[in-house]
Amino acid sequence: MGTKLNSNDGPYYASVVNISPWSLSVGASTIDKKFQTMVKLGNGKVFKGTSINTFDLKGKFYPLIWGADAPKYSSSESRVCLPGSLNETLVKGKIVLCDYLDFMEGPLQAGAVGALIRDDGFKDFAYTFMLPASVLGLTDGSDILHYINTTKKAEAAILRSTEEKDELAPYVASFSSRGPNILSLDILKPDITAPGVDILAAWSEATTVTGVINDKRIVPYNIISGTSMSCPHATAVAAYVKSFHPTWSPSAIKSALMTTAWPMSPKTNTDLEFAYGSGLINPSSAIDPGLVYDAGEIDYIKFLCGQGYSSKQLRLVTGDNKTGCTKATNGSALDLNYPTFALVVSLSGDDTYFSRDFHRTVTNVGSPVSTYNAIVNAPKELDIKVKPNVLSFKSIGEKKSFVVTVAVKVGLPTVSGTLVWDDGVHKVYIVYMGERPNGEFSAERLHINILEQVLGSGGSSSLLHSYHRSFNGFVAKLTNDDAHKLANMEGIVSVFPNQMKQLHTTRSWDFMGFSKNVTRTNLESNIIIGMLDTGIWPESKSFNDEGFGPPPKKWKGICQGSSNFTCNNKIIGARYYKSDKNFHPTDIQSPRDSEGHGSHTSSIAAGALVHKASLSGLASGLARGGVPSARIAVYKICWADGCSDADILAAFDDAIADGVDVISLSVGGSFTIDYFNDSIAIGAFHSMKNRILTSNSAGNSGPQLASITNVSPWSLSVAASTIDRKFFTEVKLGNGEIYKGTSINTVELKHNLYPLIYGRDAPNTKKGYDSSESRYCSEDSLDKALVKGKIVLCDSVNSGEGPLAAGAVGAIMQYYLDSAFNFPLPVSCLGFDDGTDVSTYLNTTRKPKANILKSIEEKDEQAPYVISFSSRGPNPITYDILKPDLTAPGVDILAAWSQGTTVTGYEGDNRIVPYNILSGTSMSCPHATAAAAYIKSFNPTWSPAAIKSALMTTAVPLSLETNADAEFAFGSGHLVPSSALDPGLIYDAGEIDYVKFLCGQGYDTKTVRLVTGDRSKCSDSINGTAWDLNYPSFALSVTPGKSTRRVFHRTVTNVGSGVSIYKATVKAPPGLEIEVRPNLLGFKAIGEMKSFIVKVKAKIDGNNITNMMLSGSLIWDDGLHQVRSPVVAFALEEE
């Protein structure tokens, strides 16, 4: 297979030169690394230029001269610093400013020590020069020239280059040649793009760094940019694919590379497919493309006949005298079996559509028995139809043909769409087998044997990962049929698809009355919190290990280090997981956090004390975790594409075996699923078996009822509530009116007022948008010419990427928010009334203007209340187990942040900060995690259920006036860590209690035995109902209009005063009757247990749809402790 560079004549259209359809044409794109060379002037100003400068001038200042002021012949030549144009007497020993970009031989010959280059070209890649140099934009270059002309003794220093992260990568480099294919317009070129910017690789020591005379640097490795660098990347991937598939044709390999390529962002690649072809090469996916578009010599002969080549020419080319062009072999470019589809239409004409048919054939190289569905994604100007739209295969190598009809509106510029053939079955599945076998066993051998029973001798190639340290199971690539067969095999608990779960994205501890001076135990430093998240930024001050001794002796984990990550005595372990090996270009392949989320949650739970922490001055104060002396073990499971079930289970498997004490997981799915088809519930169950509590976020899908997703009774589910701080952002209009909106805005705009425009009045008609779309300011919907430099009024809240990309300086968004969010530009979110006032001002004023001020912090007098986004109960899986369990601070939380990303992580946001303000149940979860760790440090022998009980029974119920969803919003109430240390009584539970519960939920003995690994059995004696699980809350689902009775059996353990008597106090509204027997419990010793029953009778009026829930409580009170449990009845419609 021939792989060819794309040439370096971009960004001009039709500049690609290697365009034969039988070879692979490769564009060049960036990686997440760029080189900057700083220039420092004598007046203290610093400018950041582009180059690769290996020379170290030690920061020394040298005289600075403009080339035009040092002519050897004429200033018109010397200003561009051409060789021989500079006066050596005037230039020697100085830094020279040049108005033209070349290798700088002229300054070097004249004895200059360095050069500054003013250039208006692209700065997306760095040149290497033969002397210290930095390439600056015209604006910065003009500032330097002004400094030279106004300073008696101008001087400058050129620093050694530094490496920075390119947040926008990958994007196609400006030099990479563009399509279309000038010879065959209907064959799309380039085919793909690959890394070709700032690539370090071996270098010949027979030349120098630049290869130019007078450059003396001999090096073994050099950094070069060009499609010459991207081409061998694609070559290597082709070789990699061929090593797995040695019989595949060049076209099959090429097809695999193209059809599995990453699609690229049109925002950073405005030339679209003419820049990147099919997308960014994706090596790990290319070995298993599913289908290939194959082609051989005869296919290219048909193509060449259609291109006008004669039989005589083709016989010479092929060496076959039988070759000839006939009607049968005269094919058009549209019918070449190519993996892309390109269609050229006229730019002139009426509103008619131009249509063409493409004939294609695909070969099955994936699952033998499979069905592929055609999925088309196209804008309204492009109509794509596929016939047939379903392809069914019965064997490897089978071929299927189809026709794609493409119709496009005449007169439009480039329009892009996609066709995806999706089999929907060639997926990754998790096979869960329950408890690990006792003793030593070869998990991989066991799992391969199981796979071979279903898949045959090739079963081992489907195995992706084995779980074996804490439980038994594996991850494998299977068809739906294979998964179904496995699910019915002996020894299998469940088989479910590997799906992506999502992240549930200081002052808070003081707000809960949990000050930094609270009573602590020395054992806190022995507590290890397992953080399953996006990783961690180890250099943050929050994770400083000053004063820490070595890790606890019980620790069995590792630090899966790399060149960019090390652990310390605070972060004692770190691992990362990516079962599909499919890394996004922005992912950091180590435990290091590239998202920010994991650093944030880790510092909330166990961050060190950091004074004067803030987000650009907002929320300034002491940042600290709940247990600052605890250790952190990092398990990175979340990446740019989400958090996979396979990786979540792998992290649980390791964390349990490593010896963590508490697990914190601020992740969840989009909906609830059966306990043993849910990776989080499975992992939490085995954690519970090993006396480890799992703290889960409730989810951010509120305020919809039954939106909570983490609901297993053996884990702690945490909702999010406010603290007594909120952020407002004022909007000032040109008429003097000021409106208070919601957002977190760190940016102070330079000017007093800016022009104000309504998004509706600035549609991007060139891309087909009208005012009905631009009013919402969605991406690409705004006209840059109309919006640039203005504040735009939008009719909805969005990410802010649309206004930012259009050049707006800020945005006013019309929608009430009860929590503040960060945006990549100044934004304020106004309620409907205020938004209408601003709209009226805009429409009645000739030159409307506005300003968006930096956010201010105010006290929230109503706090705490559960925020709207926090997911609500009831528990969709088991109605009569109340969820969430409790609520904790999760709004406007300041905590540590990754400096591998920006404040928002959006393109165009350049703010790198050590601390950030976020809201989400992701933030409330680590608050509860820390409280659990705090209790465990005092009570190391307590079970997960005991710790959970202490947190729930000491929580404070919230006001129903500000929490209309009552216990479905806040569970038992608001977390109070200091009270949880001394709960008085606890509702304890162990594995046998949950086994009884599972039997009552319909699980059979076979399944329960696999899960527990023992001889557990579901029988009449251990077939427990949800009402008999020893849970710290009481929930009862009823049918509207009907009276319902339930009896709850409970047992409490005394952990308070040795000798004590507790009295039952009941509170119940009309319609709810609660009876407790006995209503007095007397204890004589710590650890003594007492049982009681609670009889509940409830009736909810079916005609009163506004009040379908009754809230009461049971409090056991000994005069010192108040052990409170909510008692809730709620209506469910009869099925």
KEMI-206160 format. One record per residue (C-alpha): residue in three letters; x, y, z. Coordinates in pm, whole numbers, plus 50000, padded with zeros to 5 digits. Layout:
N
ALAXYZ...
END
This chain:
1135
MET500005000050000GLY501375034349909THR501145061350175LYS501815096650053LEU502255130150216ASN499645155750134SER502175183850053ASN502665216450243ASP500935242250023GLY497935249450245PRO495695265050336TYR494925271449969TYR492105251449814ALA492975224549558SER496635224949670VAL496805187649749VAL499095170449496ASN499265133349586ILE495755124149484SER495735090049318PRO492785069849451TRP494955038649495SER497215055749749LEU496555070750093SER496875108850109VAL497605121850457GLY497045156950592ALA498915170750893SER497305179751224THR498515192251558ILE499155173651880ASP498485187452228LYS501935203252247LYS503225236152112PHE506425256052152GLN506565292552254THR509585315452265MET509345345352498VAL510825379352410LYS511545403352692LEU512145440452624GLY514165465052827ASN510955482552937GLY509785450453107LYS507205440452847VAL507105403752751PHE505855389752421LYS505135353452337GLY506285342751993THR506485309951804SER509695291051730ILE511855262351849ASN514815279552010THR517375256152162PHE519875284052231ASP520145296452588LEU521175332952612LYS520765330552992GLY518155358152986LYS520805383852893PHE519705416152726TYR521285426852397PRO520975459152195LEU517945458351966ILE517905472251611TRP515415472351323GLY516775457351001ALA515645488050806ASP517995509351019ALA521045487750931PRO521185486450550LYS524245474650364TYR522735487250039SER519115498250089SER516615497450377SER513995480750153GLU516235450050147SER517675451750499ARG514235454750663VAL513495418850552CYS516995407450660LEU517905389150339PRO521385373750319GLY523975400950245SER521495429550307LEU522565439250662ASN525415461850772GLU527645439850989THR529055469751181LEU525565480351290VAL524135445551353LYS526965425851512GLY526265415851874LYS522665427651856ILE519175413451817VAL517635424551488LEU513945429551410CYS513055416351062ASP509945420950850TYR510175387750666LEU510185351350769ASP513025329350643PHE515845308750798MET517575340850920GLU520835335250734GLY521085372950687PRO521225381651059LEU523575352351129GLN526005363350852ALA525955398950986GLY526895387351336ALA523535392051507VAL522975372451828GLY519285368051759ALA516315378451548LEU512705388751602ILE510425383451305ARG507265403251232ASP504975380951030ASP501255380750958GLY501175343750876PHE499835314251073LYS501405305851412ASP500115270351449PHE503545254251415ALA507085263651511TYR510175268451293THR513735260551393PHE516275287951312MET520065288951300LEU520225315051578PRO517925325251864ALA514695337651705SER511015342851778VAL508205347851525LEU505695374151637GLY502415386351499LEU502155420351333THR500605436451641ASP503335425051878GLY505975431951615SER504665467351573ASP504775472551950ILE508435462051947LEU509185485451655HIS507505513851843TYR509685505952144ILE512805507151921ASN511795540751770THR510965557052103THR513795543652317LYS517325557352322LYS518975523952397ALA516525496952302GLU517405461952420ALA515815427652430ALA516315391852545ILE515215360152365LEU514515331552603ARG514835294452539SER511615278952406THR509085264352647GLU506585236852585GLU502885243852643LYS499685223952608ASP497645231552298GLU494075230452427LEU492555232652077ALA494375202451937PRO493875183951715TYR493285206751418VAL494715205951068ALA497845227351032SER497675257650806PHE500465244350581SER498695211250515SER497465211250155ARG493705212150104GLY491285195649867PRO489385193549648ASN491115168449424ILE491825189149112LEU492085159048877SER489055139248995LEU486775163249177ASP484455135249291ILE487225116449477LEU487675133349816LYS491275141649910PRO493065141550150ASP491935107850284ILE492785113250651THR494935134650877ALA497595124051127PRO500025141851363GLY502455163051166VAL503245193251382ASP506235196451617ILE507165159851590LEU510305147851767ALA512115119651585ALA515565107051489TRP517865129751288SER520945124651076GLU524215134851235ALA525595141450887THR523715174450891THR522735201451140VAL519455211051306THR518485233751015GLY520825220150748VAL521895255750668ILE525565267050641ASN526915281450968ASP524475261151182LYS526845239451389ARG524305219851598ILE524655182251545VAL521795163751717PRO520455127951726TYR516825139551740ASN515045169551588ILE511595185651594ILE510015190151250SER506575198951113GLY505045189150780THR502885163850602SER506215145250572MET505735138150942SER502045128650923CYS502615104250636PRO504795079550835HIS502255080251119ALA499695066650874THR502285042850730ALA502885028051074VAL499165023751138ALA498775006450801ALA501614983050899TYR499964977251236VAL496684967651066LYS498504945350819SER500244927051104PHE496774915751220HIS495394910650868PRO498274900050639THR495944890250353TRP494074923250336SER494474943650019PRO495834979450021SER492274992149971ALA490964971950264ILE493674986050493LYS493025021050364SER489285016750421ALA489905005250780LEU491985036250849MET489445059750696THR486175045650831THR487475044451191ALA489075079051191TRP488035104451458PRO485685131251317MET487205165651371SER485675197951494PRO484505221851218LYS485115250651460THR488875246451442ASN488875232251089THR486835255950876ASP487915238750553LEU486155207450680GLU486805175450485PHE489015194150238ALA491425197350533TYR491035164350720GLY489305140150481SER487675112550685GLY489155125851010LEU492055120051251ILE493665085851232ASN492645062351514PRO495105033051523SER493485011151791SER490085011251619ALA491465004851270ILE492234968251341ASP488524960851382PRO486554982451135GLY483624958251098LEU483214964450724VAL485704974450454TYR485294990650114ASP487644968349913ALA488964974749563GLY491484958249330GLU493214965149000ILE490074959548792ASP488194986048993TYR490895011848927ILE490975002448556LYS487225009548535PHE487855042648709LEU490685051548466CYS488525042548166GLY485895066348301GLN488585093048339GLY489325091247964TYR492395068747948SER492595046747639SER492875008947617LYS496385012847474GLN497545033147775LEU495995009548026ARG497534978647862LEU500964994447901VAL500225003148263THR498854969048360GLY501044947248136ASP497904928248040ASN497034928247669LYS493464918547751THR492814950947938GLY490494973847749CYS487915001147800THR484404990047710LYS480944999747821ALA481214973548093THR484494987248224ASN483845024248174GLY483165034648533SER482655069248678ALA484425082848986LEU481075080049165ASP481175042049132LEU484745035849248ASN484385015749571TYR485845044049780PRO485225048750156THR484175085250105PHE481555102249889ALA482185135449713LEU479895154549480VAL480665186549286VAL477775209949199SER477495244149045LEU477595274949268SER475125292549041GLY471525283648979ASP468065284649135ASP466815265749440THR466825232249258TYR468665201649384PHE471485183449206SER471435145649255ARG473845116749197ASP473915079349275PHE476975062449430HIS477345024449401ARG479295007549680THR480104972649811VAL481264964250163THR482944932750288ASN482224918950634VAL485384915950845GLY483714919051186SER481194895351344PRO480254865751121VAL476524869751182SER475644906451192THR473134932051074TYR474174967650994ASN471804997250987ALA472535028450783ILE472645059750997VAL472685092650805ASN473615126250953ALA473115155650720PRO472065192350731LYS468775202550574GLU470495213550250LEU471845178450192ASP469585148550131ILE471165113850165LYS469235081950097VAL470645046550127LYS469125015849959PRO468974991150113ASN469415007250453VAL469944973950628LEU472734949250541SER472704914150689PHE475724891250689LYS476064854350770SER479824849850742ILE483214867050740GLY484154878250389GLU480574880850267LYS479924911350046LYS476854933550024SER476144961649778PHE474104993149823VAL473345026249651VAL473685060649809THR471645088249647VAL472885123049735ALA470935154549652VAL472275189049734LYS470845223749685VAL472475241849393GLY474385273749474LEU475655264749821PRO479305262749932THR480675231050093VAL478035210250274SER479015179650482GLY477165149150603THR477985113350706LEU476875077650647VAL477575053050929TRP476955015650903ASP476245004051258ASP475854967451353GLY474764976351707VAL475924942251826HIS479684941951793LYS479964956452141VAL481904953552462TYR480034934252733ILE480674928653101VAL480244892953223TYR479734893753600MET480324861053786GLY479974872054149GLU482434865154430ARG485954853754337PRO486764816954407ASN488684809754726GLY492424805654699GLU494624810654396PHE493104807054050SER493944817653696ALA491174842153614GLU492324847353257ARG492424809853185LEU488994804953342HIS487494833453142ILE489054822052813ASN487624786952870ILE484174801852915LEU484514823052601GLU485754793352397GLN482644773652490VAL480624800252306LEU483034814652048GLY485234784751971SER489034783851965GLY489274821051887GLY487574830852211SER490764844052369SER490924872952120SER487594886052251LEU488774888752615LEU489634924752705HIS490034923653086SER489664899553377TYR488384909353723HIS489944887353988ARG491284906454289SER487984913754469PHE485314896554260ASN485024874853950GLY484144885353597PHE485524897553268VAL485094921852981ALA484774908252627LYS483784918452278LEU480624899252188THR477644898551958ASN474144900452102ASP473734863252042ASP477044855352213ALA476034876452512HIS472694858752535LYS474384824452528LEU476834834552799ALA474034848153018ASN472444813553021MET475634795253117GLU476284780353458GLY478214803553688ILE477184836353522VAL475254862153729SER474674887753457VAL475874899453117PHE475334935853024PRO476694960852769ASN479624982852866GLN477985017052869MET479315051652941LYS478335068353264GLN478765105453320LEU480355127253585HIS477785143953813THR479235177253761THR485825254055171ARG483105274255293SER480885243655280TRP482515226555581ASP482135257255804PHE478535260655687MET477855225455819GLY479375234856156PHE482415213256086SER485265237356154LYS488955231256094ASN489365228756474VAL486875200256517THR488015171356736ARG490125146856535THR491975114356601ASN495505104956502LEU493995075556313GLU492695099756049SER496055096955871ASN495475059255845ILE492225064355654ILE492525058855279ILE489865073355050GLY489555057154707MET488585084154454LEU487105069254134ASP487065099253900THR489045117453628GLY492365114853808ILE494175141654006TRP496555171253961PRO499295160954205GLU501085194654209SER498075212354361LYS498715227154705SER495685207754823PHE497635175454782ASN500905186354945ASP502265158455168GLU504145180655411GLY503945165255760PHE502775131255635GLY504575099255721PRO504785068755496PRO501555051755375PRO499705029455625LYS501044993755642LYS497674980055525TRP498124997155186LYS498654972054903GLY498224994954604ILE500615009154348CYS501445042354187GLN500965035953817GLY503355063753738SER504585077853412SER506925105053300ASN504355131053397PHE502985117153724THR504335107654065CYS502665099654397ASN503615112454744ASN502655105255106LYS499295122655053ILE498445106954716ILE499705072354810GLY498435053754504ALA497185059954154ARG495945038453867TYR494225045353537TYR491885024053325LYS490845025252957SER489634990952852ASP489005000452489LYS492445017452457ASN490615043652255PHE492125076052379HIS490865109952270PRO493615134452170THR492935155252483ASP493265125252719ILE496405122652932GLN497425086052947SER498305085653316PRO496465091653646ARG496905129053583ASP493645148453562SER492955165553229GLU489325173953313GLY489515190353660HIS486625170653810GLY488735144853996SER491025171154150HIS487955190454265THR486225161054433SER489465148054588SER490245181454752ILE486665184454886ALA487075150955059ALA490665152055179GLY492415183555057ALA495025200355276LEU494465234755427VAL495195261455164HIS494905297955266LYS493755325655031ALA492385301354773SER489935316354522LEU488765316654162SER490165349754038GLY489245366054370LEU485815349554401ALA485055327754708SER488365337854862GLY489315320655186LEU490555288155334ALA490115257955107ARG490215224655288GLY488885189355274GLY486725173155539VAL489545149755647PRO492745168255553SER494965142255718ALA493505112955526ARG495325096555235ILE494065096054877ALA494175066654635VAL493365077154279TYR491545054754029LYS491115072953698ILE488045058853522CYS486675089053336TRP487975103553011ALA486885127452738ASP484245102352620GLY482865094052966CYS483305066853228SER482845031153106ASP481285003353312ALA484274980953237ASP486695006453383ILE484475013653685LEU484444976753778ALA488194973553720ALA488745002453962PHE486464986854226ASP488314953854182ASP491634970754257ALA490484995754520ILE488974968654741ALA492104947354718ASP494404977354764GLY492984984255109VAL490965016355084ASP488565024955369VAL485935045055183ILE485145047854811SER483875080154657LEU482215078754316SER480635110054165VAL479465091853853GLY476175077653733GLY474145065353440SER471265081853257PHE468695058153407THR468395031653676ILE468984995053597ASP468784962353786TYR471304960054072PHE473454933053916ASN473414948553569ASP474794980653719SER478594983353749ILE478355007854039ALA475894986654238ILE478024955454177GLY481214972954284ALA479534987954592PHE478174953754694HIS481644938354697SER482954969154877MET480294963755144LYS481314927055173ASN484824939655249ARG483564965455502ILE484084995055271LEU481355021355231THR480705034954882SER479495070954863ASN477595079154540SER476265110854383ALA472495110854335GLY472685125753986ASN471985159053816SER468685151253643GLY466365169253886PRO463865181953965GLN462085153553783LEU460815127154025ALA462375092354013SER465425106453832ILE467955093054085THR470185065653940ASN472495053554219VAL469985035554441SER471505003454581PRO470675000254954TRP474274990555039SER475675023854917LEU475135059855030SER473235081854780VAL473895119054822ALA471795148254695ALA473095183854650SER472035214254851THR473105250354882ILE475415267955125ASP474935303655252ARG476805318654957LYS475625326454607PHE477025345154311PHE475365372554109THR476485390353794GLU475095424953727VAL474145437753382LYS474335475253330LEU472435490653036GLY473145522852853ASN470055538753013GLY471535533753360GLU469325504353458ILE471045475753641TYR469815439653652LYS471105411853874GLY471625378653700THR473165345153788SER476585332653674ILE480215330653781ASN482035357253579THR485705362453655VAL486315386653366GLU486315424353406LEU485555440053068LYS487905468352973HIS485315493752859ASN482315508653033LEU479705499252770TYR479575477552458PRO477085476452169LEU474165453352245ILE472575430851980TYR469795405151989GLY470845370651864ARG467685369751654ASP468965399851457ALA472275383251368PRO471585349751197ASN474455332651017THR472635329950686LYS475775318250505LYS475525285550696GLY471765282850653TYR470605296450991ASP467675320051035SER466505342351322SER464425314351477GLU467715296151546SER470135324951608ARG467895338851885TYR469145310052102CYS472815317352017SER473635281151946GLU476975272051790ASP477545285751436SER474125302651434LEU475465338351478ASP476915360951208LYS480435370851315ALA480315403251117LEU477275414751316VAL478195400951659LYS481945406951690GLY482855431151968LYS479305432552102ILE477245418252386VAL474565394952250LEU471145388452404CYS470135351652384ASP466745335752446SER468115305552631VAL470995294552847ASN473755276052660SER477465269152702GLY478435303152561GLU480515287052285GLY478265301652015PRO478685338352115LEU482395333052187ALA483055317551843ALA481215346551680GLY483495371751852ALA481055384952111VAL482565400852423GLY479725387952638ALA476205373852646ILE473005380352837MET470965348352855GLN467265347552937TYR466475319353178TYR466285317653557LEU468965296153721ASP469095288154093SER472795280054074ALA475655298153909PHE477785283453631ASN481035292753459PHE481045303353095PRO483955308752855LEU483095345852822PRO481285371553043VAL477675359753083SER474745368453308CYS471565347453318LEU468465368553381GLY464965358153475PHE462085362653231ASP460965396853356ASP464435412153356GLY465225395953024THR462075411352875ASP463125445653005VAL466515442352838SER464825431252515THR462495461152527TYR465435484952581LEU467285469252290ASN464295472452054THR463445508452148THR466935523452156ARG468855535351851LYS472265525051981PRO471695501152270LYS474675493952491ALA475405472352795ASN478135459653023ILE478505427353219LEU480295432153550LYS482485408053742SER480455385453972ILE479815394554333GLU479265371754631GLU476185375054854LYS474745356455151ASP471935331955078GLU469565335855371GLN467375306255270ALA470175280555265PRO470295251555288TYR467805238955030VAL468125211654769ILE469065226354432SER466825220854131PHE469315199353935SER469735173854215SER468045141054116ARG464925131554310GLY463375099854444PRO461445077854468ASN463785048754411PRO462735034754070ILE464094999854143THR462814994054497TYR460085019354580ASP460075011854952ILE463775019755005LEU463905057655037LYS466465074754813PRO468415097454822ASP469755089655169LEU470755125155262THR471915158055114ALA475205177055143PRO476665209355002GLY476965207554623VAL476435243154499ASP479135269154426ILE481895248354583LEU485475261454560ALA488045233454534ALA491265223354357TRP491375222353978SER493555206853711GLN495925230053530GLY495735206353234THR492455222853137THR490755256753163VAL487975270353384THR485265256553153GLY487255233152929TYR485665249552624GLU487595260452317GLY488525297152341ASP488675297152722ASN492325303652813ARG491955307353192ILE494255282753372VAL493465282853745PRO494495262654053TYR490995264554209ASN487565264954050ILE483915268754156LEU481585240454054SER478095228054133GLY476715192754114THR475965161654315SER479575153754220MET480495180054478SER478055168454748CYS479205132154725PRO482795138354850HIS481385158855140ALA479565127455256THR482635106355174ALA484745127855405ALA482145126255682ALA482135088155654ALA485945087655667TYR485835110455973ILE483505086356156LYS485615056256054SER488745072856196PHE487045072056540ASN485245039056487PRO487485017556264THR485464985656332TRP482094999956230SER480454984455926PRO479495005155617ALA475835003055728ALA476695015756077ILE478555045855937LYS475735052555693SER473185050355974ALA475135075456185LEU475155100255896MET471465095955821THR469975095856173THR471855127456275ALA471015146555956VAL468805177355991PRO465485177055801LEU465065206755568SER462205231255544LEU459295220055325GLU458765256455226THR462025256655025ASN462015219154947ALA458645210454794ASP459775175154706ALA460495168455074GLU462315135655141PHE462465127654769ALA464845157354753PHE466805155155079GLY466275119855213SER466935119255587GLY468095155255579HIS471175176955564LEU474535161855661VAL475935172256004PRO479365155256037SER480115165856395SER476805151156522ALA477335118756329LEU480295110656551ASP477915103256837PRO474605090256695GLY473525071557010LEU471975042356820ILE472715027456481TYR470745006256235ASP473414980656142ALA473304956055853GLY475664930755698GLU475884908355398ILE473224884055526ASP470724912655561TYR471234922955200VAL470994886355091LYS467564884455257PHE466614916655081LEU467784902954743CYS465804870854795GLY462744892154859GLN463454911654540GLY463174879654336TYR466784868454302ASP467144830554323THR469494809454533LYS471784802454238THR472374839454170VAL472774848254537ARG475374820754586LEU477394833154290VAL477314868754422THR478244859654779GLY480554830454706ASP479044810054993ARG476134786255050SER473514813555095LYS470024801655017CYS466724818754951SER464064802255170ASP460994812355368SER463164822155662ILE465454845255467ASN463074858255203GLY462944893755335THR460904922955212ALA462204958155159TRP460334968155477ASP462394943855684LEU465834955255565ASN467374972155870TYR467405006155699PRO467565039755884SER464545053355694PHE461005040755633ALA459235043355296LEU455805031055196SER454305032154846VAL450515033154836THR447705033554582PRO445845066954572GLY442525065954751LYS443245032554920SER444345026355278THR447655007455296ARG449244990855601ARG452834979455640VAL454864965255928PHE458584973955943HIS460964952956155ARG464054970656285THR466974964756524VAL469164992056675THR472584988556838ASN473625010457131VAL476805030357058GLY476045059457294SER475795058057673GLY476405024357837VAL473185025858041SER470375044257866ILE466655044557796TYR465285056757463LYS461705067957411ALA459985067457073THR458605101156958VAL456385100756652LYS455365129356425ALA452745123056157PRO450415144855947PRO446755136255883GLY446465105255665LEU449565089255817GLU449425067856133ILE452635055256295GLU452735030656586VAL455985018356752ARG456184986856966PRO457774987457216ASN458025025157246LEU460745023057515LEU464145006957466GLY466415001357768PHE470134994157726LYS472694982457982ALA475854981157769ILE477554994357457GLY476914970957165GLU473614957857305MET470894953357041LYS467154958857070SER464444951256817PHE461114968556755ILE458364970856495VAL456835001256331LYS453264998356205VAL452345023855942LYS448925030655797ALA448625055655513LYS445895068855289ILE446475095355023ASP443545112854856GLY443675103654489ASN441845135954398ASN444515158354550ILE447275155754290THR449255183954451ASN449835164254770MET450755128554686MET453245124354970LEU452965122855347SER456045129755562GLY456425119255922SER459265108556151LEU460315085156428ILE462835098256684TRP464445076656953ASP465375101057231ASP467375093757548GLY467615130357652LEU471085133057498HIS470735117457154GLN467915121656904VAL468045092556657ARG465755104656378SER464335084956084PRO461935098455820VAL458695079255766VAL457335086055419ALA454245074255236PHE453745083154872ALA451225075354604LEU451855053654298GLU449285048654026GLU447985013153992GLU449404994853691
END
